[in-house]
Amino acid sequence: MNISQARRFLGMCDRILVITGAGISSESGIPTFRGAGERWRDRHVSELATPAAFEEDPRLIWDWYSYRREIVARSEPNAAHIALANWAKGRTGVTLVTQNVDGLHERAGHPEVAHIHGSLWHNRCTECDKEREDLALLYPELPRSPCCGALERPAIVWFGERLPAKTREQALAAAMDAEAIVTIGTSGKVATAASLVRIGKLRHAEIFDVNPEHSCIEANSRFAGLAGEIIPQLLAA
Ligand code: OAD
């Protein structure tokens, strides 16, 4: 389908799953994981985003998250976040699942967002798993949980960790039920997006992918371009 056909098709669907990845935030100045954000202080993200790296050097990992929080705090939602939020506000039956932890969908006014990889703005107690919002950019002292004083870690899903159960179930249900799935700015190399799409496809959902590069998403229709240009056309409110 071309963009006009896809827009009409989506207009007729009652249940749509939208999955966003790092690429939707790149026009807001947030580096993608398989782009400029792949390395920090000469380390690969796959070495940093792990429970073992945190255990070994929590200061290093919190500094990496401070660096990322500072970038996101300076960023604004872009045309893609805003068009998606306005479109979703005017309909029922849309589920948004994001791999992003930046919170830009909420800042664009998106009504409900399933954060499948956690949130940059939440800390989790390493003892009792209690989570709390914390908007601090820097931690001169490592953050400690108000509940028991134990060290806190970023409330983010790291490599090798399970997705949060409730969000995973919500995402799975939406994929099983969707008439259409729209993926935006994901490489499809992380199991989360790829497996939801595979489930949707098995259930005969129509898959649309928005990405300037050829992603690994098994799409029926591909729109090769920047999310900030394509989404306002595809999802005109
Ligand atoms: P990636 O960083 O793997 O891929 C970003 C994708 O966005 C690439 O396919 C780019 O071509 C595309 N892209 C770049 N700019 C774009 C733009 N302006 N518009 C549309 N697309 C654009 O991001 P994800 O697939 O989301 O996981 O994977 C990120 C995950 O990998 C993170 O959530 C994190 C990391 O491992 C965990 O921490 C579990």
Residues whose N, C-alpha, C, O or C-beta is under 5 A from the ligand:
A	BS01	OAD	G21 A22 G23 I24 S26 E27 T32 F33 R34 G35 A49 Q99 H117 V157 W158 F159 G185 T186 S187 G188 K189 V190 V210 N211 P212 E213 S215 G225 L226 A227
